[in-house]
């Protein structure tokens, strides 16, 4: 790998122990993928909460905090594992872990990280431009950045995004390279996509049988200009089921003015046609399990202000049924705005719990929380969420938004 | 008789251990109870199996950025796998493995899933880009 004089100085410890550790790690990762160099970045998005880091990651981060490590580029934080709100008793975290989580937040702030605690930074924090290199540490944010903005980032998990934030660079492999961004799977959309869940279902249909980080689906046949929230669901689902980091929507996304431009000469390895019947088959594939207590969750990714507005309208004048719990997650910024706009009051009076700064599947102690509450089914309009939460042994069911609201308010599993 | 499988990319020290072969993708967040080290996703081909000290043979990666921290955490908890052998992976698996000093390989010349059974003893030689079924 070719390193600049400054990068070599970092590697040799001339700029301190933290930068030495960070760049040494980046060089190892870059070598694995055959990266020729490091590329400067403008922005980083770090994922670090006590649930996923554990005591090992906590101790590791403490070392950087003690050395007063600082981020070189504007950096924000991903959704966390605790909402710090005692009013929602059924989701209580472990008190000892809560203390550590508060300490993690304070260490991140000391490292000059804006703790926005959001997995929708692309809607609320920073929108990189075409060709801009960033280092984002959440799959849904990565696929949105690459696909919708035409920015360039790989999945930067755990320490990887912290290292990039500190050095202001990242190894140039994967989606930082032009040739990797070309389409490889042709998808013809014949189905009419009416609901956010439909976009997630499309992501499952394409992602699940084609798990490959380097696969790039090219969608044709989109009739109406999709909203940001629809592309958010499509991307999050492709990333979750397919481990994919980029898609093209011909006529919509910036690197796909035409199908030919999207493929850029790369041969499509497969062609998928998606009809209305295919969408219905996704919904039919889920089965409800017998259980007296169940949850309906709107989360994964966090909700935008327009999703909050929509849900408030749907729940207005209604009540969550006995035996059901209903949860919504968003970030602090949207939570504040939704409070000011009255959406939260409407949701609360319907018995909906709104959590801030978290994503539902990230919650600490989730396996125990599920068992303590006796929850069996988890119903959501997020195709990502019904996939990511399964280690906690929920029976998960994907449904359209209107159906989710109906299930929450009637308790009838259908 | 030992069989040798060549891999495309590899990192880490040489290790020898017992294989846990999966039929589908794997994510530490989606499939694993990270307190016990047991695979808990309902319907996973290795549901109920422990990953502790084993060489995981995995066709593809699923999701997710959790692996970036999770392997390091599993190591401290004493329930980490010994090494990761992937057909196709995403960078998070490499980032997580390097942080946890866990050998990792990607790609195979022969179908490793056809050659390796759960319980087989494997030697992983990242420098030589070779997996030997002992």
Interface residues (C-beta under 8 A of the other chain):
Chain A: X25 X28 X29 X31 X32 X33 X34 X47 X48 X52 X53 X54 X55 X56 X57 X60 X137 X138 X139 X154 X155 X156 X157 X158 X159 X160 X161 X173 X174 X211 X212 X213 X214 X239 X240 X241 X243 X245 X361 X367 X387 X388 X390 X391 X392 X393 X395
Chain B: X9 X10 X11 X25 X29 X30 X31 X32 X33 X34 X35 X40 X41 X42 X59 X60 X61 X62 X63 X64 X65 X66 X67 X68 X69 X70 X72 X73 X74 X75 X76 X77 X88 X89 X90 X91 X92 X94 X95 X96 X98 X99 X104
